[in-house]
Amino acid sequence: MDARLVVDQLRVQEIVRGDGRVCYTVVDADCSVVAEADGFLRTCRAGMDRTYAYVLVDHLRWLRFAGLDTGSVSLEDLRHYMAALGADYPGPFGLPWRENKRPYGHSALKTAAACLKGFYLYLGIHGVNPALAEALRVTRLPTRADRRRAMLGHVLHSMPTNPLAPASGCAGIRRCCRRALGRCCWGRCRARGTGWWSRGWPTAVSGSVSCGLRLVDLHLREQAACGQCRGPHVHICHREDNANRARVKTKTPWTWQDNAVCGGTVRRASPAMIHTYFEYITTQYPAQSVHGMLLVSLHGPSQGQPWTTAAARGMLRPAAARVEIGRVVPHAFRHSFATAVLDAARGNAVIAREAGGWASAVTVEQVYGHVDVHDPVFTAALEKVWGTRP
């Protein structure tokens, strides 16, 4: 039998439990659960288990294709697998994998590396391939940012690192392309009937959070009943029962009190968002909708159904191609938003952290905040140093 047919027998299985929670596991051709993958996925938090399940099933298929198993695979084999996904590797990495499929981007490679490290560390704890688990427990010297983040930074001597992770990069959108991309996305949103998504809000949150919002989460009038923010704002709440399976990974507690949502993660709403929201509700949103989700599709076979994260990515793909800036995913707007707030706040990372809801200001500085080499201000500064501009 062809090896491709053998490896494709593994698949991800969705499990809906009695309390409404949705979990994911990996099953074989005979519908038997792959015990190693299932045990690891049970340790993952809700929201991350789905992503890790699909990363893990691809890796387990590759193991069968390469004639390996979890007990015999080595760190070098894992580097070969990461190279097959699209990571940089100085040399040949063996048989081709994922033919006719797009290589992973930087964020996807980081997710795959984190999943593989966690999976094999979990197996090492249970006595499977302890040599590989030990090889993954490498450390590095702490940086100044690590010491500031730690409670006792002066006694910090080492930090864990992932030998499979790609080199740091940036996934932001260049400033010169944001306006053209926004106009193109807005046109495609109106054509598809998803109107409101591309104005204002996706710059502050990811696509999965936007697709998980419900109408009751939006408090767009002054002095809302929740009493948590005087100005217009939105509550981001983790729910397991959304019709489109969109789930927020951050599980900030929230409640329903006095016919209003209280708690969750609160984000401020821009005037452009408020204006387009009321236009969207009064002219496009179907009145007969009963699911209560904010973003819906108004045309095609899924008319009236909640908008999915796959639809958000599908809207961005041709829009980015039209303005010729390469592949863009919804999360890239988070990078651009952080950079824009940092510019407006004159480099104050604390303001950018609060505006976008990041856990640490250091994260904003190191991951999201970056200098755009295409910015005229950046070019003018270099030309002044070079002496080519007075």
C-alpha positions in Angstrom: 0.0 0.0 0.0 1.2 3.5 -0.8 2.7 5.3 2.2 0.6 8.3 1.5 -2.6 6.3 2.0 -1.3 4.9 5.3 -0.5 8.2 6.9 -3.7 9.8 5.8 -5.6 7.4 8.0 -4.8 9.5 11.0 -7.3 12.3 11.5 -8.5 14.9 14.1 -11.7 14.0 15.9 -13.9 16.7 17.6 -15.6 15.6 20.8 -18.6 17.5 22.4 -18.9 16.6 26.1 -22.0 16.6 28.1 -21.4 20.1 29.6 -21.0 21.6 26.1 -17.2 21.8 26.1 -15.6 20.9 22.8 -12.4 18.9 22.9 -10.1 17.4 20.2 -8.2 14.2 19.9 -6.4 12.1 17.2 -7.9 8.8 16.0 -6.6 6.1 13.7 -8.3 4.4 10.7 -10.2 2.0 13.0 -11.5 5.0 15.1 -9.2 4.0 18.0 -7.8 7.0 19.9 -4.0 7.5 19.6 -3.2 7.4 23.3 0.0 9.4 23.2 -1.6 12.3 21.3 -4.8 12.2 23.4 -3.0 12.3 26.7 -1.0 15.4 25.6 -4.0 17.2 24.2 -5.9 16.7 27.4 -3.2 18.8 29.1 -3.7 21.7 26.7 -6.1 24.5 27.5 -9.3 25.0 25.6 -8.7 27.0 22.4 -5.1 25.7 22.0 -6.0 22.0 21.9 -7.6 22.4 18.5 -4.6 24.1 17.0 -2.2 21.6 18.5 -4.4 18.7 17.4 -4.0 19.6 13.7 -0.3 20.3 14.1 0.2 17.0 15.9 -1.7 14.9 13.4 0.5 16.2 10.6 3.6 15.3 12.6 2.3 11.8 13.4 1.6 11.3 9.7 5.1 12.3 8.9 6.5 9.9 11.4 4.7 7.0 9.7 5.8 8.3 6.3 9.5 8.5 7.4 9.4 5.1 9.1 9.8 6.5 12.6 7.9 6.5 15.8 7.7 8.6 19.0 10.2 6.3 20.7 12.9 6.4 18.1 12.7 9.9 16.7 15.7 12.2 17.4 16.2 16.0 17.7 17.8 16.0 14.3 14.7 14.2 12.8 12.5 16.9 14.3 14.7 19.6 12.7 14.2 17.7 9.4 10.5 17.8 9.9 10.5 21.5 10.7 12.5 22.1 7.5 9.9 20.1 5.6 7.3 22.5 7.0 9.2 25.6 5.7 11.8 26.4 8.4 15.4 27.3 7.4 17.7 24.3 7.5 21.4 24.2 6.4 21.4 21.1 4.3 19.1 18.4 2.8 16.3 17.2 5.1 15.2 14.0 3.4 12.0 13.0 1.6 9.6 15.8 0.6 6.5 16.4 2.7 3.4 18.5 2.3 3.7 18.6 -1.5 1.6 21.2 -3.3 0.9 22.9 0.0 2.0 26.3 1.2 5.0 26.3 3.6 4.2 27.4 7.1 4.7 31.1 7.9 6.7 32.3 10.9 3.9 32.2 13.4 2.8 28.8 12.3 6.4 27.5 12.6 6.6 28.9 16.2 3.3 27.1 17.0 4.5 23.8 15.5 7.8 24.1 17.4 6.0 24.8 20.7 3.6 21.9 20.1 6.4 19.4 19.3 8.4 20.4 22.4 5.4 20.1 24.7 4.4 16.8 23.1 7.8 15.1 23.6 8.4 16.6 27.0 5.0 15.0 28.0 6.2 11.7 26.5 9.5 12.0 28.3 7.7 12.4 31.7 5.9 9.1 31.0 9.1 7.3 30.0 8.9 7.5 26.2 12.1 8.7 24.5 13.7 10.4 27.5 16.8 11.2 25.5 14.8 13.5 23.1 13.1 15.1 26.1 16.4 15.8 27.7 17.7 17.3 24.4 14.7 19.6 24.3 15.3 20.9 27.8 18.0 23.4 26.7 18.4 26.8 28.2 19.8 30.2 27.3 21.2 33.2 29.2 18.5 35.6 30.4 18.2 38.9 28.7 17.6 42.3 30.4 13.9 42.0 29.5 13.8 38.6 31.2 15.3 40.0 34.3 12.8 42.9 34.4 9.9 40.5 33.9 11.0 38.1 36.7 10.1 38.9 40.3 13.7 38.1 41.4 15.5 39.0 38.3 18.9 39.5 40.0 19.0 35.8 40.8 17.9 34.6 37.3 20.7 32.6 35.7 19.0 30.7 32.8 15.8 30.7 30.7 14.2 27.8 28.8 14.3 27.9 25.0 13.1 25.8 22.1 15.8 24.4 19.8 13.1 23.9 17.1 11.7 27.4 17.1 12.5 29.6 14.1 14.6 32.8 14.4 12.6 35.8 15.5 10.8 37.7 12.8 8.0 40.3 12.3 4.6 39.7 10.7 3.4 43.3 10.6 2.0 45.1 7.6 4.1 47.9 6.2 2.6 51.4 6.8 2.6 52.2 3.0 0.3 49.1 2.4 -2.2 49.5 5.3 -4.4 52.1 3.6 -4.6 50.2 0.3 -5.3 46.9 2.1 -8.0 48.5 4.2 -9.8 49.9 1.2 -9.6 46.6 -0.6 -10.8 44.6 2.4 -13.7 47.0 3.0 -14.8 46.5 -0.6 -14.7 42.8 -0.4 -16.5 42.9 3.0 -19.3 44.9 1.5 -19.5 42.5 -1.5 -19.7 39.5 0.8 -22.1 41.1 3.2 -19.7 41.0 6.2 -19.6 44.8 6.2 -18.4 45.7 9.6 -15.3 43.5 10.2 -12.7 45.5 8.3 -13.3 48.9 9.9 -11.4 49.7 13.1 -11.8 46.5 15.2 -9.5 43.9 13.6 -6.5 46.1 14.3 -7.1 45.6 18.0 -7.9 41.9 18.2 -7.4 38.8 16.2 -9.8 37.3 13.7 -10.9 34.5 16.0 -11.9 37.0 18.7 -13.8 39.1 16.2 -15.7 36.0 14.9 -16.5 35.0 18.5 -18.2 38.3 19.4 -21.9 38.4 20.1 -24.2 41.4 19.9 -24.6 41.6 23.7 -20.8 42.0 24.0 -20.8 45.4 22.5 -21.5 48.4 24.8 -21.2 51.2 22.3 -23.0 54.0 24.3 -21.6 56.2 27.1 -22.1 55.0 30.7 -23.0 51.4 29.9 -24.9 49.2 32.4 -21.8 47.1 33.2 -20.1 50.1 34.8 -16.6 48.9 33.8 -15.8 51.6 31.2 -17.4 55.0 30.8 -16.7 55.2 27.1 -17.9 52.8 24.3 -16.2 49.4 24.7 -16.5 45.7 23.9 -16.3 42.7 26.3 -14.3 39.8 25.0 -15.7 36.6 26.6 -14.6 33.0 26.3 -17.5 30.8 25.2 -17.6 27.1 24.3 -21.0 27.1 22.6 -20.5 29.6 19.7 -22.2 28.4 16.5 -19.1 29.0 14.4 -16.7 27.3 17.0 -14.8 30.6 17.4 -13.3 30.6 20.9 -11.2 33.2 22.8 -8.1 31.7 24.3 -8.0 34.2 27.2 -10.4 33.0 29.8 -11.1 36.1 31.8 -14.1 35.5 34.1 -17.4 37.1 32.9 -21.0 37.1 34.1 -24.5 38.1 32.9 -25.9 40.6 35.3 -28.9 43.0 35.0 -29.3 42.0 31.3 -25.7 43.1 30.5 -22.4 41.3 30.1 -19.9 42.1 32.9 -16.3 41.1 33.1 -14.2 39.5 30.4 -11.5 41.4 28.6 -12.6 45.0 28.0 -11.5 46.9 24.8 -12.2 50.4 23.8 -14.2 51.0 20.6 -13.2 53.6 18.1 -15.7 56.2 16.5 -15.2 54.5 13.1 -16.2 51.2 14.6 -19.3 52.6 16.2 -20.4 54.3 13.0 -20.0 51.3 10.8 -21.6 49.0 13.4 -24.9 50.9 13.4 -24.8 51.1 9.6 -24.2 47.4 9.5 -26.9 46.6 11.9 -29.5 48.8 10.3 -28.8 48.0 6.6 -27.2 44.5 6.5 -27.8 42.4 9.6 -30.6 39.9 9.2 -33.5 40.6 11.5 -34.5 36.9 11.7 -31.1 35.8 13.1 -31.4 33.8 16.3 -27.8 32.8 17.1 -26.8 36.3 18.4 -23.4 36.3 16.7 -22.1 39.7 15.5 -20.5 38.8 12.2 -22.7 36.9 9.7 -22.6 36.1 6.0 -25.4 37.7 4.0 -24.8 36.0 0.6 -24.2 32.5 -0.7 -25.0 29.1 0.8 -24.0 30.2 4.3 -26.4 33.2 4.3 -27.4 34.2 7.8 -24.8 31.9 9.4 -22.0 33.2 11.7 -18.8 34.3 10.0 -16.0 31.8 10.6 -12.2 32.4 11.0 -11.7 30.6 7.7 -13.9 33.2 6.0 -11.8 36.0 7.5 -8.6 34.5 6.1 -10.3 33.9 2.8 -11.3 37.5 2.6 -7.8 38.7 3.3 -6.0 36.4 0.8 -7.3 37.9 -2.5 -7.3 41.4 -1.0 -3.6 41.2 -0.1 -2.8 39.7 -3.5 -4.6 42.6 -5.2 -2.3 45.2 -3.5 0.7 43.0 -4.0 2.0 42.7 -0.4 2.1 38.9 -0.1 0.2 36.7 2.3 -1.6 38.5 5.2 -3.5 36.8 8.0 -5.9 38.5 10.5 -3.3 38.5 13.3 -1.0 40.7 11.3 -3.3 43.6 12.0 -2.4 43.2 15.7 1.3 43.9 14.8 0.3 47.0 12.8 -2.0 48.2 15.6 0.8 48.0 18.2 3.2 49.8 16.0 0.7 52.6 15.2 -0.2 53.0 19.0 3.5 53.1 19.8 4.1 55.9 17.2 1.1 57.9 18.5 2.2 57.4 22.2 5.8 58.3 21.4 7.1 54.9 22.3 5.1 54.4 25.5 4.8 50.6 25.6 2.5 50.7 28.6 -0.2 52.6 26.6 0.1 50.1 23.7 -0.1 47.2 26.1 -3.4 48.5 27.6 -4.8 49.4 24.2 -4.2 46.0 22.7 -4.6 43.9 25.8 -1.1 42.3 25.9 0.2 40.8 29.1 3.4 42.7 29.2 4.8 45.9 27.8 8.0 44.0 27.0 6.0 41.8 24.6 4.9 44.9 22.8 8.4 46.2 22.5 10.1 43.0 21.5 7.5 41.3 19.3 5.0 43.8 18.0 6.7 47.2 18.2 9.2 47.6 15.3 10.6 50.2 13.1 9.3 50.2 9.5 12.2 50.5 7.1 9.8 51.9 4.5 8.7 54.8 6.8 9.6 58.2 5.4 10.7 59.3 8.9 13.1 56.4 9.2 14.5 57.1 5.7 14.9 60.8 6.5 16.8 60.0 9.7 19.2 57.7 7.8 19.7 60.3 5.0 20.5 62.9 7.7 23.1 60.6 9.3 24.6 59.8 5.9 24.8 63.5 5.0 22.7 63.2 1.9 19.9 65.4 3.4 20.5 68.8 5.1 
